[in-house]
C-alpha cells in the first residue's frame, strides 16, 4: 500500500502542477470537441446506462458572491512581496531603459520577479512583458515575488538574508535611473515572516479529497469506459475522466477527476479499444481548497464511486490502503474549509485559487 500512496502522491503533484503544460507527446491538452472526436473513433461516448443525474450539486452556492474580476493585472498585495518604483512627474520610464535594467540575466539573480507597469496614458497596472503591451513609457513599475509558490519543486521559503540580498540588488539597479519614490508593501522582515507562515499554511491545507476503488480482480478498460460514460464524465485533459466545470470564472477547471495508480496512470481510448487496459484501481479525487463547494462535490463523488463499485466490484480504501471512512474524510474537508475561513479565504475563488495551484 505504500507503493500505492507514493504513486498517487506523485501523480497529484504532476497533475495539479503541470496539468496546463503540454510536456508529452501522449498527454495532450485538447479542446472538448477534439477529445470527443478522438475517442468517438474507437469507443462509444454513450454509456449503456444513463446516471448522469448523479452529477448534480444541490443546495450549493456556486455564485461568485459578487466578487468582481480585476480590471487590471497586478500582484497579490497580501501574499506577494512588492517593490513599486514611481517615475518623476514629467519624466516617465522608457521601455528600452527598463529592458536593460531588468534583463533576464538580472532577474535570474533576484529569483525572477514578475514585472508590472502602469503605462503613461493609463491608470491600470498590467504586465510589463505582456505580448500585447506595446507601450513605451511608464509612470510606475513594480517588481513582485510570490512569497510561497506551491508549484515550485521544492517551494522556496524566503528568509531575511535572501530578501535583504534581493533588496540590495534592486536598489543598486534602480539608482541607474531617475525616479520619484520606492514603496514596499512589506519590510524584508515582514515578508520573511509571511513567507514562513504561508509555507506552513499551504502545506497543511493543500490537500485533495480522495476515494480509491481497489479492484478485487483487475478492472477492464472497456468496462471502465462504459461506467464513466454512464456517469456522464468526460474523457479529456491529461487523458483522464473529468466532471467539467462549465463556469471557468469560478472554481477549478474540474469538479473532480478520475485516474488510476496502474501505469501509466491515465486512459488512452485507443488502448482501451484494443483490450490492452486493465487497472488495479480507480481513484476519484479533487482539490479541496480549489473547489467552490467541496462538501457538495464530495457527496457527489461518493455517489458516483458507489455506482462504479456496483458495476465493477472492488472495495473502497484510503491513500494508506485502510478501509475508507467517509465521515473522517468529510471532517478533513470541513477542517480545511475552516482553516481557510480563519484567514478570510473562501475555497474555489480569489486567494484560494492563487495560493493553491
N, C-alpha and C positions, 0 to 999 in steps of 0.2 A: 504493500500500500504506500510505502514511502516513495516508490518509483512513480506511482500514480500521482501523488501530491506534487512531486518535482515537475512532472510533465505538464500538469495543469498550471502550476505557477509560471513556468517558462512560457507556456502558450499565452497566458493572460498578459504577461509583460510584453510579449511580441504583439499581441492583438491590440491592446489599447495604446501602445506607444507607436507602433508602426502601421496601424491599420489604414492610414491615409497615404502611405508611401508604397509605390509600386517597386518592390525590391526583388521581384521574382518573375520569371517567365511564366510561371504557372499561377501564382496568386495575383490575379488582375483585378484592378478597380474598374468596374464596368457599370454602365447605366442599367437600370432595371430592365429596360427593353432588350438590351444586348444580352443580359444574363438569361432572360426568358427565351430568347431566340436560340441561344447556345444549348440550353437544357432541353428545349422542346424538340430538338433534332433527334434526341436519343431516348427521352423519357417523357412521360405524361406529366403535365403541370396540374392535373386534376387528380385528387385522391379518390379512392374507392368510396370513402365516406366524406361527409362534409360536417365537420365540427368547428368550423371557423368562428361560430358564435362564442366559443370559449375565449377568443381574443377580444374581450370587452372589459374595459375598466369602468366599474360602477362607483358612483359617489366619490370620484376623484377630481381634484381641482387641477385641470390641465391648462389653466389660463396663466397668462404672464403676470397677473396681479398688477397690471398697469405699468410694469417696468418697461421703460422705453428703450429702444435700441439707440445706442450712442450715435450722435450725428457726426462725431469726429473720432479719429483714431489716436488713442494716447495710452500711455502706460497706466497700470493699476496703482492708484495713489496709496492703497493700503498694503499691497503685497510686493511692490517693486521699490527699489532704491532709485530715486530720480534726481539728476542734476540738470537744472534748467539754466541756460545762458541767454540773456536778453541783449539784443543789439542796441547801440545808441540810437536815439530817436530818428535822426536823419542819416544814419549810416548802417544800412542793412547788411547782413551777412551775404556774401556771394557764394554761389554753389561751388565754383572752382576752388575757392579757399577752404571751404568745408570738406570737399572731396579730398584735398591734400592733407588737411588737418586730421580727419578721421578716416584714414586709409584702412584697408582691410588688415594690413600688417599691424598697424597701431591698435585697431580694435581687438586683434588677437591677443595683444599684450595686456589688455584690460578685460579679458573674459567676454569679449563680443557683446557689447551693449547694443540694444536696439536704439536707433536714432529717429527722433521725431522732430517735426518742424512746424512753424506757422509761417506760411508764405506772406510776402509783403502786402498783398491785397486781400488777405483773409484773416478771420479771427478764430479759425478752427485748426486744431492740430491734425497732422497727417504723417504718414511715414515718409521720411526723407528719401529713402531709396526705393519708393514705390515706382512701378513701371509707368504709371500714368501721371506721376508728379513731374511736370515739365517746367516748374517754376525755377527761377534762377536767383531770386533774392528772398531773404527770410528775416522776420522780426525776432523770432526766437528759435532756439534749438534745444533739444533735451536728449540726454543720454539716460537709458533705463536698463536696470538689471533685475531680472526676476529673482527674488530672494530665496526661492526654493523651487526648482523645476523638477517635477516628478518624472519627466520624460528623459532626463539625463541619466546616464549609467556610468558610475553612480552619481546621484544628485549631489551638487555642490552646496555645502553649508558655508556661508560667508562668515569669516571671523574678523575681529578688529584689525588684525595685521594686514589681511588681504584688502580690506576696504580702505584702509589708510594708504596702502600702496597704490590702489586704483585712483584714489582721490588726488594723490600727489602727481600722478602721471596726467590726470585730466587738467589739473591746474597749471602744470608745466606747459601743456599743449595749448591751452586757450590764451595763454599770455602772448601767443604769436599773433593774435587778432585783437581788434578793438571791440570792447563790449561794455555794456552798462552795468550789469549785475549778474551774480551767480546765486541761485537758490537751491536748497536741498529740502526734500520732504522729510528726510531723517538724517540725524547725525550718523557718523560711522558707527558709533557705539549702539545707537538705537537700531540701526539697520542690522547689525550683528545679532542683537538680541532677538529681533524679529525673525531673522533667518533661522536661528536655532529653535525658536518656538514653533515656527512653521514646519520645520523638519519633523518634529515630534508629532504635531497635529496631523499632518498629511499622512505620515507613516501609519498612524493609528486608525485613520478613517478612510484611507484609500482602499476600500475593500469591495469585493464582489459578493453577491449572494449566489451560491452555487448549489445545484442539486445534481448528483451523479446517479444515473441509472446504470447500474452494473449488470452486465449480461450473465445469465446462468450458462447459456451457450451463445456463441458469438452472434451478434445481430447482423443479419444480411442486408447489404446495401440497398437492394431494391425495395425491401420492406420498410427500411428506414425512410427511404424517399417517399413512399406512399403515405406513411404515417405523417411526415412533415407536411406534405401537400394536403392531406385530410385536415390537419390542424389549421392550415391557412398560412403557414410560414413561407417565406420566400427565400429561395436559394440565390445567393449573390455575392456581395463583397467578401473577400478573403475565402471564397468557396465554402461559406458556412450558410446555415439556415438562420433567418432573422425574422423577428416581428418588427417590421419597419415603423419608424415614427414619421408620419406624413408631415408634421409641422417641425421643420428643422430650425425654426427660430427659437424653440424652447425644448429643453430636454436633450437626451443623447440621440444619435442617429438611429439607434435601435432600442426598443423597449427591452428586448432580450435576444440572446443568440444561442445557437446550439452547435457544439463541436464534439470532438472525441479525443481521448488520450491515445488512441491507437494511431500509429504513424500512417500518414503524415499529419494527422490532426484535423484535416479538412476533407471535403467531399467533392470529388470530380465526377460529374454526371456521366462522362464517357466511360470511366472505370466502373461505375455502378452498373451501367447498362450492360457491360461485359461480364458482370457477375464477379468482379475482382475485389469488391469491397466487403469486408467483414470486420466488425469492431467489437472491442471488449466492453464498450460502454457508450453512453450518450451523456453529454454534460450540458446542462441548461444553466445559463448564468447572465447576470447583468451587473453593471457598476452601480453600487448603491448611491454614492454622492452625486453621480451624473444623472440619476433617474429622477424625473419630476414627481413621480408618485411611487416610491419604492415599495411600500406596503401593498398597494393595489397590484402592482406588477408581480410581486412575489406570489400573491394569491392566484393570479392567472398562471404563473409558472408552475405552481403546484398542480393545477387542473390539467394543464397540457402534458406535464410529465407523467401524471397518473394515467392519462389517456394512452400515452406511449407505452407505459408499463402494461396496460391491459392488452395492447396489440402485440407487443414484442416480448413480454416477460421481463425478468430481471428483478433486482432489488435496489432500493434506494440507500445510498451511503453518502457520507460527507467527504470532505477532502482528505481526511485521515483514514478513510475506509470504515469508519464506525457507522452504525445504524443512523440514518438521517432523522434528526429531531426538528420537526417543523416549528415548534414553539421556541426552541432555542435559537433557530435561525431568524425567526421573526423578532425576537428580543434583540438580536445583534443589529438588525436593521433599525429598530426603534432607537437603540443606543447611539448609532451613528447619526441619525436624524437629530437627536437631542444634542449631541456634541456640536454639530454644525449650527444648530439654532442658538446655542450659547455664544457662538461667535457671530451671530446675526447673519448666518449664511443659510440660504434655502437650497435644498437639493435640486439639481437639474436646471439651474439657471444662474446667471450672473457669476459671482465669485466662485461658486462650486464648479462651474464649467471651466473657469480659469485655472483653478488650483489643481483639480483632479483630472489629469489628461489620460 
